[in-house]
Amino acid sequence: MEFEFMSADTVLPPCMPLPAAMLRLPISSTAKVMYARLLNTTLTAGIEDSNGILFVRFPIMELAAALSRSPVTVKRSLKELEDIGLILRVRRGVGEPNRIYTLLPKGGLP
């Protein structure tokens, strides 16, 4: 891989959004990176539900591959994000991936 220095007119490669306040939250680094990935996927390829709210379908194995983490780590990080209120998982039928809603707290993050 080649690298270059940045200048004032450097065009950045594609990036994922990570709200700066996420850095202060008491969750793992994996959960923070996962949130950025889910938020990016929601913004770029989200599916609208019947209420016009965006969600993503990201099976555990695909999310594990995307983050280079084990399925157990992915499940733990999803639980962290759900417990702190940054995502909402809606369970579907057997064998179907959950709907994952990426939430944005009103007024920014705590």
C-alpha positions as CSV (number, residue, x, y, z in Angstrom):
1,M,0.0,0.0,0.0
2,E,1.3,3.4,-0.9
3,F,0.9,6.5,1.3
4,E,1.1,10.2,0.7
5,F,1.2,13.4,2.8
6,M,-1.9,15.6,3.0
7,S,-2.1,19.1,1.8
8,A,-4.9,21.7,2.1
9,D,-6.4,20.6,-1.2
10,T,-6.1,16.8,-0.6
11,V,-9.2,14.9,-1.5
12,L,-10.0,12.3,1.1
13,P,-10.8,8.7,0.2
14,P,-14.3,7.5,1.0
15,C,-14.8,7.7,4.8
16,M,-17.4,6.6,7.3
17,P,-19.1,9.0,9.7
18,L,-18.2,8.8,13.4
19,P,-19.7,11.5,15.6
20,A,-16.9,12.9,17.7
21,A,-18.9,12.5,20.9
22,M,-18.8,8.7,20.4
23,L,-15.2,8.8,21.6
24,R,-16.4,9.6,25.1
25,L,-18.9,6.8,25.4
26,P,-18.1,3.9,27.7
27,I,-18.3,1.2,24.9
28,S,-15.7,-0.8,23.2
29,S,-13.7,0.4,20.2
30,T,-15.3,-2.4,18.2
31,A,-18.8,-1.1,19.0
32,K,-17.7,2.5,17.9
33,V,-16.4,1.2,14.6
34,M,-19.5,-0.9,14.2
35,Y,-21.7,2.1,14.8
36,A,-19.8,4.1,12.1
37,R,-20.2,1.2,9.7
38,L,-24.0,0.8,10.4
39,L,-24.5,4.6,10.2
40,N,-22.6,4.7,6.8
41,T,-24.6,1.7,5.5
42,T,-27.9,3.2,6.6
43,L,-27.1,6.5,4.9
44,T,-25.9,4.9,1.6
45,A,-28.0,1.8,1.3
46,G,-30.7,2.0,3.9
47,I,-34.1,0.4,3.2
48,E,-37.2,2.4,4.1
49,D,-39.8,0.7,6.3
50,S,-43.6,1.4,6.0
51,N,-43.1,4.5,8.2
52,G,-40.3,5.9,6.0
53,I,-37.6,5.2,8.6
54,L,-34.3,3.8,7.3
55,F,-32.9,0.5,8.5
56,V,-30.3,-2.1,7.3
57,R,-30.2,-5.8,7.2
58,F,-26.7,-6.9,8.2
59,P,-26.4,-10.6,9.0
60,I,-24.0,-11.4,11.9
61,M,-21.6,-13.3,9.6
62,E,-21.5,-10.5,7.0
63,L,-20.9,-7.9,9.7
64,A,-18.2,-10.0,11.3
65,A,-16.5,-10.2,7.9
66,A,-16.9,-6.5,7.2
67,L,-15.3,-5.6,10.6
68,S,-12.7,-8.5,10.6
69,R,-14.1,-9.7,14.0
70,S,-15.6,-12.9,15.2
71,P,-19.3,-13.5,15.3
72,V,-19.2,-13.5,19.1
73,T,-17.5,-10.1,19.2
74,V,-20.0,-8.7,16.7
75,K,-22.9,-10.0,18.9
76,R,-21.3,-8.4,22.0
77,S,-20.8,-5.1,20.2
78,L,-24.4,-5.1,18.9
79,K,-25.6,-5.6,22.4
80,E,-23.4,-2.7,23.7
81,L,-24.9,-0.4,21.0
82,E,-28.4,-1.6,21.8
83,D,-28.0,-1.2,25.6
84,I,-26.7,2.4,25.2
85,G,-29.6,3.3,22.8
86,L,-27.7,3.8,19.6
87,I,-29.4,1.0,17.6
88,L,-32.7,-0.8,17.7
89,R,-32.8,-4.4,16.5
90,V,-36.2,-5.7,15.3
91,R,-36.2,-9.4,15.2
92,R,-37.7,-11.1,12.1
93,G,-38.7,-14.6,11.3
94,V,-36.4,-17.6,11.7
95,G,-33.5,-17.5,9.4
96,E,-34.1,-13.9,8.4
97,P,-31.6,-11.1,9.5
98,N,-32.8,-8.5,12.0
99,R,-33.7,-5.0,10.9
100,I,-31.2,-2.7,12.5
101,Y,-32.2,0.9,13.0
102,T,-29.3,3.2,13.6
103,L,-30.5,5.9,16.1
104,L,-29.3,9.5,16.5
105,P,-29.9,10.9,19.9
106,K,-31.8,14.3,19.9
107,G,-29.4,17.1,20.7
108,G,-26.3,15.0,20.0
109,L,-24.7,12.3,22.0
110,P,-24.3,12.4,25.8
